[in-house]
Amino acid sequence: IPKVTNTIKKHKLISENEHILIAVSGGPDSIALLHILYHLKHDYNLRLGIVHFEHGIRGESSLRDAKFVERVAKSLNLPFYISYGKAREYAKEKKLSLEAAARELRYNFFNEILSKTKADKLALGHTADDQVEEILRRFLRGTADLSGIPIKRGKFIRPLLFVYKEEILKALKEDNIDYVIDETNLDRRFFRNRIRLELIPILLKFNPKFKENLLDMALIWKEENEWLKTLVKEVIKKSTKRIQEGVKIDLSLFSQYHPALKRHILTEILQELSLPFTKRHIENLLKIAIPYGPHKIISLPKGFKGYKESAYLFITPVPFEEIEYHYEINAPGTINIKEINLIFKIEIVEKKPETKIDISPDKAYFDFEKVSFPIEIRPYKPGDRFYPIGKKRSRKLKDFFIDSHIPYSERKKYPIFLSDKKIIWIAGLCMDERAKPTSKTKKCLIITKLQ
């Protein structure tokens, strides 16, 4: 307890009068954490609660653990919150490893219960051994950040992060405190288990103080990273811009930076987007982050893409590959482009001297003698050209999108209207000069975006 108390004070993990939830699996680490915080309950005047997530992986033994934790909660007279998941199905649906799917479901539940209970913190039972395993896992996976598990992030705190499993098991035995064993921790099919059961024992033979040395190095990495982050965030403000669910990087600035700074910038951006990236993702992004080089797209975790357009690098969730549609309008009326959830109204009106041409991004007027049915509607295609309103020379639609700051991921959401195979309107952006009404126009074709 003194070691954990010192950690709590040093890192300011807990304040007086706080409502703290404790994630309890039933294993020795979380049970030890529960009893330590329960012991400190009166010192800090804490309101405690227990949360448990049943992943639906281990069948009866998993349900047994849930019942065990529920009994512990009752014995301590603490509120008990439980949720049940289907990690295997979720992993298949999201194309994640079982381990990653279980973690994502678990943290989704933790965030939900934090919001529901309005608790101040949620305490997790990660230990010094977990930290060693995590740093090795990241190193072997080629992850850029080797500083390990943070002792606190947002509302999540880890009071046992400087306590070794051996110390915990000894304390539980001395105090005669029961816990359960998760048999999957011995399953060598899981990468982390192979690190714990196979790799670490070998490394300890080379140096019995291997764990302590690795944690010391991780602390140095962490401190250096925190200092670097303050510098990197200032650079990011100058060279990047948030767009919807992603970011846009100005390569004219980015290309001037030292390679090491570029890596830190990309690392910080991917972390802010909550993407589980590796060194390979960073290096692939660096390869395409060249101003005015060829257009390239690379895949990133969670369905994100990295792609370059002229002097910009975009990192966004890109559904554009799935958006394909084609419609023909043969007469006035309405058309629903369900793929992008847009509705347009088409009408023909006589143009009188007093007729007001109220052109806007969502409403276009055309000289009916310069257009004809059928009007074709489709998404952008590479090679498209048109004459922007007011211009006498044609222009690549791609270049127009770039100048309009429309990211590649969004371009197919701007429907292209064509008459006789010629573009007459990029809906929501610009008409074609050739089809605009003039003083001699007698009839207007009007297309209005209703939704």
N, C-alpha and C positions, 0 to 999 in steps of 0.2 A: 504493500500500500504506500509506504513512503516514496518509493521510486515513481509510482504513478502520480502521486500528489505533487511531487516536484515537477513532473512533466506538465501537469495541468496548470500549475502556477507559472512556469517558465514560458509556456506558449499561449497562456491566457485562453485555455480551452473552455472553461466554465466560469460563469459569474454567479453571484448569489441570486436566489429567487427565480432561477430559470426552470423552464419545463424541458426536461431532457428525455428523449426516447432512446431506447437501447435495442439495437438489432441483436437478437439472440437466436442462434441456430440450435443451441443445445450442446455444442461442442465445448471443449475446455476453455478456449480463448474467450468466447462470448459469455460463458457462465462466470468466468473469473471477472470479466469487465462488469457484469451485472452486480456481483457481490461487492466489488470495490466501490462502485458508484452508490450502491445501497448503503454501504458503510459511511460514505461521505454525505449522504442525503441530509442529515441534520446540520452538518458543518456549513453547508452552502444553502440550506433551506430549499432543497430541490424538490420539484414535482416530477416523478419518474413514471415511465410507461415502457412496456415491452412490445416489440414488433417482431413478427416471425413470418418469413415467406417460404411457402412450401412449393418447390419447383415442379413437382409432378414427374420427377425423374426416377426416384428409387422405390416407388411403390409403397409397400407396407412399412418398410423401415423408415421411410421419410414421414409417413403419417404418425409413426411411433414417436419420432423426434418432436413433431408438432405437439402431440399430447403431453410429452414430457415438459416442454417449455410452458405449456398452458398450466400444468400443475405447479411448476416453479413460480409462475406469476401469481397464482392463487395463494400459494404458501407465503408469499411476500406481500400479499394484498395490493398488487399493482395492476393497473389496467393492461389488458392484453389485446393486441391487434394482430390479426392474421389474414393472409391472403393466399389463394391457391393459383398456381400458374401451370401452363402446359409448355414447358421449355422446348421439348422436342419438336412440337408442331410450330412453335414460334421460330425456332432455328431454321426449319425447312422453309417457312414462309418468307423470312427475311434474309435467307441465304447466309446465315451466321454459323459459327461453330457452336456446339452445344454449350460450351463454357461461356462464350460471349452472349449467347441468347439468355442464359440463366442470369447473368449479371445485369443485362439490360432490363429484364422483367423485374428483377429484385429492386433495382434503383428506381424504376418507374413507380413501384409500390411505395418505396421509402419517400419519394417526393410527394406522392398523393397523400400519404398519412401525415407528413409534415404540414401540408397545406390544410388538411381536414382538422387536425388537432390544434393547429396554430402553435406547435411546439417550437422552442428556440433552437434546439440542436438535436442531431441524431448521432449517437455514439456507436462506432464500429469497432470490432475486436481485432483489427489487424495488429500483428506483433512484429518484432524485429526480424524474426524468421521469414515472415511474409514479405517484408521489405527486401531481404536478401534475394528471395525467389523472384520477386517482381523485377529487380534490377537485372538479374541474370536473364530473365525471360525477355526483357526489352533488348538487352545486348545481343542475344542469340537471334532475335527477330529483326535486328537491324533498325531498332527505333532510335531516333535522334536524342530523345530526352532520357538520360540515365539518372535523373535525380530521385526517381522512385515515387512511392506513394506519399502524397502530402499529408502532414499531420492534421491539417484542417483545410477544408475547401468549402466555402459557402456555409451551410448549416451542418456539414458532416465533420465530425471530430474523431480522432483515433488516439485515445489516451494510452494504449498499450504499445505504441509503435517503437518504444525503446526497451521493451521487456521481451526476453527470449522465452520460447515455448517451455524450455526446461525449467525456468523459474516458475512459470504458471503451473505446470504439472506438480511441482514440488509443493507449492502453496496450497493447491486444491487437496492434495493428499494429506498434508498436515492438518487442514481444517475439516477433513472428511466431507468434502462437497462432491456430490454426484454430477456426472455429465454423460453425454452420449458420444459415440464414435461414428462418424460418417465413413462408411466402408469405401465410398468412392475416392477418398483421399489416398487409398492404396492402389487405385486403378491406374496402371502405367500407360493406358491409352491416352490419358490427359497429359499434355505437354508440361504443365506446371508440376504435376506429380513426378514425372521423370526427372525434372530438375531437382526436386527435393530428395527423391529416393535414390537417384543414380549419380547425378552430377555433383551435388554438394558434398557427399561423403568422399568423393575422389579429391575435390579441391581442399578439403580439410586435411587430407593426408599430406598435401604439399605444404600447407601452412595451417596449423591449428587455430590461428587467429584470423583466418580468412574472412569470416563473417564480420568481425569487428572492423577490419581494415576496409572492407567493401562499404560498410555503413559510414565510416569516416570519409571515404572518398565521395560517397553520395551526398553527404552533408556539404562538402566543398562545392560539388557540382550544383547543388541546390542554391547555395548562397551566390555563386557566380551567375547562375541563370537568373536569379531574382534581380541582380544588378543589371545584367544585360537586357532583361525584359523592359526595364524603365527606358533604356536607350532605344530599344527596338520599337516600342509603342510610339515614341515620338516620330521615328522614321515612318512608321506605318501611317500615321496621321497625314503625312505629307504625300505619300505615294500610293495610298489605297483609298477605296471608297466602298462602303457597304451598299449592296444592291439586293433588295428583296432577301432571299435566304443565303446569299453568297457575297463574294467580294470581287472588285475590279481593281487591278493593279496597273499603274501607269509605268510601262516598261521603259519609257524615255528616262525616268528617274531611277527605276529599279536596276537598270543595266549598268548604271554608274557605280553601284555599291560593290564592296569587296565580296567575294564568294561566301566567306564566313557569315557576313551580315545578311546576305540573301537567304542563306539557310535558316538563320534565326528568324527572319521575317516570315518565311513560309511556315516554319514550325509554329510560330505564334498564331498565325492566321488559321492553320488547320486545327490547332487546339481550341481557338475561339469558336470554330464551327463544330467542335465536338466530334472530329473525325479520328478514328483509331489508325493513324498513319504509321508508316515505317520510313526508314532512310531511303528506300527505293522510290517511294512516292515523292519525296523531296527532290531527289536527283532527277526524276522524270519531269517534274515541273520546271526545274532549272534548265533542262534541255530545250524546252519549248519557249522559255521566257526570253526570246530574242526579238527586239523590235523589227517589224517589217520582214520577218522571215516567213516561211510557208505556214499556212494554217494547219494546226495539228490539234488532236484531241487525245487526252489520256484519261483513263478510268481511275477514280479514287473511291475509297470506302463509302458505304451508305448511299450508293447511287449518284454520288457527285462526279463531276467531270472537271478537268482542267483543260482549257482551250484558249488559243491565242487568236486575237483579231487585230491586225495591224499593230498598233503600239500599245495594246492592252492584253493583259492576261486575266481571264475570268475563271473563278472557282465557284461553281454553282451546282445545285441539283438540276440535272438536264433531262427533262422529259421529251425534248423536241423530237427525238428519233421515233417516238411512238405516234406523233401527231401527223396524220395524213388524212386529207379530205379533198373531195372534188364535187362541186355542185354546178348546175346550170340553171339559169333563170330565163324562162321563155316568155314571161309576161309580167306586168306589174303585180305586186303582192308582197308577201313577207317570206323570208327564208331563215330557217333556224340552223345555224352551223353548230351542231351539238358537240362536236369534238372540242371546240374552244368556248362553248357556252355563250355564243353571240347570236343576236337576232337583228336582221336588217329589213327595212321597209323600202320597196322600190315603187316609184310612182312617176307618171308622165304628166306634166302640166304645161299649159299654154304660157309662153313668156310674153307678158305685156309690158309696155313702157314703165308702168309703176311696179312691176315685179321686182322684189328685193332679193338679190343673190346673197344669201347669208351663209357663206362658206365657213366651215369649221372643221376641226379634225374628225368629228363624228358625222358630218353631213357634207355630201358632195353633189355639185350640180354639173351636168354634162349637156352639151349641145346634142340633141337627139339625132340630128343629121350626121353627126360624127361618130355615133355609136350605134350598135344594132344588137338585137337579140339573136342568139342566146348570149347572155352575159355569163362568163365562166368565173367561178370562184375556186381558188386553190391556195395552198401555202407557198411561201417563197421557195424558189429553186435557184441553185447556183447558176450564174450566167444571166439572170434576169436583168434587163435594162429598161429604163423609162426616161421620159422628159419631165423633170420636176417642174411644177407650176412656176411660170416666170422665166424658165430657161429655154434656150434655143438648141442646146446640145444634150444628147442623151448621156445617161450616167448609169453606172453599175448600181443595182439596188443594194448590193453588199456594201459598197462604199457609203451609200446614203444611210444605211442602218448604222454603220460605224460612227459617222458624223452625228447621228441622232442619239448616240449612246444606247442603242438597243443591243443587249447582249445576245450572243448566238442562241442561247437557250430560249429566248423569248420571240425569235423572229417568225416562227411558224404560227404564232398567235396573232399576227397581223395579216388578215386575209388579203389576198391580191385579187382585184377584180379586173377581168380582161374582156375586151370586145374585139372580135376578129383576130384573136391571138395576141393582141397588143394590150399592154397594161394601161388601164385608165385610172386606177385608184389603189393606193396602199391604205386600206381602211385605218382610220385613226391617225394617219401621218400626212399623206400628201397626194394630190391629184396629179394627173398627167396634163402637161401644157396643151397637147394636141386635141384634147377632148373638151376643153373648157368652153363655156358659152361666151358669145360676143354680142355686140349691139345688133347683129343681123340674125341672131338666134330666134327661132319661132317657137320651138318646143324644147323643154328641159326634161331630161331624165334625172330624177333626184333619188339618191340612195342615202338613207339615214340609219345610223346605228341606234337601235332601240335599247339594247342591253349589252 
